Amino acid sequence: MYHMKYRQLSKEQFESLHKDFASFLATQSIDIKEWNTIKAENMPLAEKQLDVFSDMVWDDVLNKTNYIEHFSKTTLNLFKCEENEIHRIAIEISWDINLLEQKGFEWLMQNPLDNSVSIYKGSKPYNNNKRNSELFDLIEKGGAISKGEIFDYFNQLIS
C-alpha cells in the first residue's frame, strides 16, 4: 500500500499538469485508453497513481523552494530554506495595521525600524532531515513560496 508524503493535487492542479501526468502514466506503461479503463474499473489503483504523481510533483516543487513567506494582519514570517537548516525572520507590529493590504505592507517597508516593529531572527536544523515535509507544512498553513526579496531586505537591515 502506498503512503502519501504530502497531499493529492487539486483538480485544477491536475488539469494544469495534464501533459506531465500523461508522461508519468507512460512511464508506468499506461496509455490514455488504459487509464480510462483503470478509472472506470479500479478506482483504488487510479487513486494510487494520482497519489504517486502528486508526491512527485510536490517533491519537485519543494526541492526548488528556497524562500517561503507567511503574512497575517500584524505579523510577517519570512523563511530562507537551505539544504540542512531553515532561517526565520519574524516581524511583529504592535498596533492595528493590516499587512494583508498593500497600504499596510508599504507602511512596514517604509518604516521597518519604527518603535512599533519588532524583528526576531533564528535558525534551526530540520526535524529528522525532513526538509520537504517541513516546507510543505508551512505552505499548507498559508505560507507562499517566494523569491526571497523581503527576507533579504530585512536580513540586510538587521545584520
C-alpha positions in Angstrom: 0.0 0.0 0.0 1.3 3.4 -1.0 1.5 6.0 1.8 1.4 9.6 0.6 4.1 12.1 1.8 2.0 15.2 1.1 -1.5 15.5 -0.3 -3.1 14.9 -3.6 -3.1 17.7 -6.1 -6.3 19.6 -6.6 -8.4 19.1 -9.7 -7.1 22.4 -11.1 -3.5 21.5 -10.4 -4.0 18.1 -12.2 -5.6 19.9 -15.2 -2.7 22.3 -15.4 -0.3 19.4 -15.3 -2.2 17.0 -17.6 0.7 16.7 -20.1 3.1 15.8 -17.2 0.6 13.3 -15.8 0.3 11.7 -19.3 4.1 11.4 -19.4 4.1 9.9 -15.9 1.4 7.3 -16.9 3.6 6.5 -19.9 6.5 5.7 -17.6 4.1 3.3 -15.9 3.2 1.8 -19.4 -0.3 3.1 -19.2 -1.9 4.8 -22.2 -5.0 7.1 -22.2 -7.3 4.2 -23.1 -5.9 2.0 -20.3 -6.1 5.0 -17.9 -9.8 5.5 -18.7 -10.4 1.8 -18.0 -8.5 1.9 -14.7 -10.5 5.0 -13.6 -13.8 3.2 -14.5 -12.9 -0.3 -13.1 -10.2 0.1 -10.5 -10.6 3.3 -8.5 -8.0 2.2 -5.8 -5.4 1.8 -8.5 -6.3 5.1 -10.1 -6.1 6.9 -6.7 -2.7 5.3 -6.1 -1.4 6.6 -9.5 -2.8 10.1 -8.6 -1.1 9.9 -5.2 2.3 8.9 -6.5 2.2 11.6 -9.2 1.1 14.2 -6.6 4.1 13.3 -4.4 6.5 13.5 -7.3 5.2 17.0 -8.2 5.3 18.2 -4.6 8.9 16.9 -4.2 9.9 18.6 -7.4 8.4 21.9 -6.2 9.7 21.7 -2.7 13.2 20.7 -3.8 13.3 24.1 -5.7 11.8 26.1 -2.9 14.3 28.5 -1.3 12.0 31.0 0.4 8.6 31.0 2.0 6.7 33.9 3.4 3.6 33.9 5.6 1.6 37.1 6.2 -1.1 37.8 8.7 -2.7 41.0 9.8 0.1 42.2 12.2 2.9 39.6 11.7 5.1 38.5 8.9 7.2 35.3 9.0 10.0 35.0 6.4 11.8 31.8 5.8 15.0 31.0 4.0 15.1 27.3 3.3 18.6 25.9 2.9 19.5 22.3 2.5 20.1 21.4 6.2 18.5 24.3 8.1 15.8 26.9 7.9 16.3 30.5 8.8 13.3 32.6 10.1 12.8 36.3 10.4 9.6 37.1 12.4 8.2 40.6 12.3 5.5 41.7 14.7 3.8 45.1 14.7 2.3 46.3 17.9 -0.6 48.4 16.5 -3.6 47.7 14.4 -2.2 47.5 11.0 -3.2 45.2 8.1 -0.1 43.7 6.4 -2.5 41.8 4.1 -3.4 45.1 2.4 -1.0 46.9 0.1 -1.1 50.1 2.3 -0.1 48.2 5.5 2.7 46.3 3.7 4.0 49.6 2.2 4.0 51.2 5.6 6.1 48.3 7.0 8.6 48.5 4.1 9.0 52.3 4.6 9.2 52.2 8.4 11.0 48.9 9.2 12.8 50.4 12.2 9.7 52.1 13.7 9.3 51.5 17.5 6.1 49.5 16.9 8.1 47.0 14.8 9.8 44.0 16.5 12.1 41.8 14.4 13.3 38.4 15.6 15.7 36.1 13.8 16.5 32.5 14.3 17.7 29.3 12.6 17.2 25.6 13.2 18.0 22.3 11.5 15.1 20.4 10.0 13.5 17.8 12.2 14.9 14.4 11.3 16.2 15.8 8.0 12.6 16.1 6.7 13.2 19.4 4.8 10.4 18.9 2.3 7.9 17.8 4.9 8.5 20.9 7.0 8.3 23.2 3.9 5.1 21.5 2.8 3.6 22.1 6.3 4.5 25.8 6.1 2.7 26.0 2.8 -0.3 24.1 4.0 -0.6 26.6 6.9 -0.8 29.5 4.5 2.8 30.2 3.5 3.6 31.2 0.0 6.7 30.3 -2.0 8.6 33.5 -2.8 11.8 34.7 -4.4 13.2 36.0 -1.1 13.3 39.7 -1.7 11.6 40.6 1.5 13.7 38.1 3.5 16.9 39.6 2.0 15.7 43.2 2.7 15.1 42.5 6.4 18.2 40.3 6.7 20.4 43.1 5.5 18.6 45.6 7.7 19.2 43.6 10.9 22.7 42.2 10.2 
